[in-house]
């Protein structure tokens, strides 16, 4: 479980590095998006037959980072919409 959280933090940090612009995410936000991205990436890799969802493999890692980048974009859109509504 601790390894899963560490992998999620690494995936979230990589996603933040790859995503352009400033992200208003703290450590917990990065960890959360990284963990969710790793679950999504592991599921996709498992579906295409690359390995088990809980297994660390290259294809699953790549899909996890891509999913985390997309999740950061969604989170920025949601937070941006909220902050524009609160003038």
C-alpha positions as a Markdown table, in Angstrom:
| # | Residue | x | y | z |
|---|---|---|---|---|
| 1 | Unk | 0.0 | 0.0 | 0.0 |
| 2 | Unk | 2.8 | 2.4 | 0.8 |
| 3 | Unk | 4.5 | 1.6 | -2.5 |
| 4 | Unk | 1.2 | 2.4 | -4.3 |
| 5 | Unk | 1.0 | 5.8 | -2.6 |
| 6 | Unk | 4.7 | 6.5 | -3.4 |
| 7 | Unk | 4.1 | 5.5 | -7.1 |
| 8 | Unk | 1.0 | 7.8 | -7.1 |
| 9 | Unk | 3.0 | 10.7 | -5.8 |
| 10 | Unk | 5.7 | 10.1 | -8.4 |
| 11 | Unk | 3.1 | 9.9 | -11.2 |
| 12 | Unk | 1.3 | 13.0 | -9.9 |
| 13 | Unk | 4.6 | 14.9 | -9.8 |
| 14 | Unk | 5.5 | 13.8 | -13.3 |
| 15 | Unk | 2.1 | 14.8 | -14.6 |
| 16 | Unk | 2.4 | 18.3 | -13.0 |
| 17 | Unk | 5.8 | 18.6 | -14.7 |
| 18 | Unk | 4.4 | 17.7 | -18.1 |
| 19 | Unk | 1.3 | 19.9 | -17.8 |
| 20 | Unk | 2.0 | 23.4 | -18.8 |
| 21 | Unk | 1.1 | 26.4 | -16.7 |
| 22 | Unk | 0.7 | 26.8 | -13.0 |
| 23 | Unk | -1.4 | 24.3 | -11.1 |
| 24 | Unk | -2.9 | 25.2 | -7.7 |
| 25 | Unk | -2.5 | 21.8 | -6.2 |
| 26 | Unk | -0.8 | 20.9 | -3.0 |
| 27 | Unk | 0.9 | 17.7 | -2.0 |
| 28 | Unk | -2.4 | 15.9 | -1.2 |
| 29 | Unk | -3.9 | 17.0 | -4.5 |
| 30 | Unk | -0.9 | 15.8 | -6.4 |
| 31 | Unk | -1.0 | 12.5 | -4.5 |
| 32 | Unk | -4.7 | 12.1 | -5.1 |
| 33 | Unk | -4.6 | 12.7 | -8.8 |
| 34 | Unk | -1.5 | 10.5 | -9.1 |
| 35 | Unk | -3.2 | 7.6 | -7.3 |
| 36 | Unk | -6.4 | 8.0 | -9.4 |
| 37 | Unk | -4.3 | 8.3 | -12.5 |
| 38 | Unk | -2.4 | 5.1 | -11.6 |
| 39 | Unk | -5.6 | 3.2 | -11.1 |
| 40 | Unk | -6.9 | 4.4 | -14.5 |
| 41 | Unk | -3.6 | 3.6 | -16.2 |
| 42 | Unk | -3.3 | 0.2 | -14.6 |
| 43 | Unk | -6.9 | -0.6 | -15.6 |
| 44 | Unk | -6.2 | 0.4 | -19.2 |
| 45 | Unk | -2.9 | -1.6 | -19.3 |
| 46 | Unk | -4.8 | -4.6 | -17.8 |
| 47 | Unk | -7.5 | -4.4 | -20.4 |
| 48 | Unk | -5.0 | -4.4 | -23.3 |
| 49 | Unk | -3.2 | -7.4 | -21.7 |
| 50 | Unk | 0.0 | -5.7 | -20.5 |
| 51 | Unk | -0.3 | -7.1 | -16.9 |
| 52 | Unk | -2.4 | -6.9 | -13.8 |
| 53 | Unk | -3.7 | -3.5 | -12.5 |
| 54 | Unk | -1.6 | -3.7 | -9.3 |
| 55 | Unk | 1.6 | -4.6 | -11.2 |
| 56 | Unk | 4.2 | -2.1 | -12.0 |
| 57 | Unk | 4.9 | -2.2 | -15.7 |
| 58 | Unk | 6.1 | 0.4 | -18.3 |
| 59 | Unk | 2.9 | 0.6 | -20.3 |
| 60 | Unk | 0.8 | 1.0 | -17.2 |
| 61 | Unk | 3.1 | 3.7 | -15.9 |
| 62 | Unk | 2.8 | 5.6 | -19.2 |
| 63 | Unk | -0.9 | 5.3 | -19.2 |
| 64 | Unk | -1.0 | 6.4 | -15.6 |
| 65 | Unk | 1.0 | 9.6 | -16.3 |
| 66 | Unk | -1.2 | 10.4 | -19.3 |
| 67 | Unk | -4.4 | 9.9 | -17.2 |
| 68 | Unk | -3.0 | 12.0 | -14.4 |
| 69 | Unk | -2.2 | 14.9 | -16.8 |
| 70 | Unk | -5.8 | 14.7 | -18.1 |
| 71 | Unk | -7.1 | 14.7 | -14.5 |
| 72 | Unk | -5.0 | 17.8 | -13.7 |
| 73 | Unk | -6.6 | 19.5 | -16.7 |
| 74 | Unk | -10.1 | 18.5 | -15.5 |
| 75 | Unk | -9.3 | 19.7 | -11.9 |
| 76 | Unk | -8.0 | 23.1 | -13.2 |
| 77 | Unk | -11.1 | 23.5 | -15.2 |
| 78 | Unk | -13.4 | 22.8 | -12.2 |
| 79 | Unk | -11.4 | 25.0 | -9.9 |
| 80 | Unk | -11.1 | 27.8 | -12.5 |
| 81 | Unk | -14.9 | 27.7 | -13.0 |
| 82 | Unk | -15.5 | 28.0 | -9.3 |
| 83 | Unk | -13.1 | 30.9 | -8.8 |
| 84 | Unk | -14.7 | 32.8 | -11.7 |
| 85 | Unk | -18.1 | 32.5 | -10.1 |
| 86 | Unk | -16.9 | 33.9 | -6.8 |
| 87 | Unk | -16.1 | 37.5 | -7.6 |
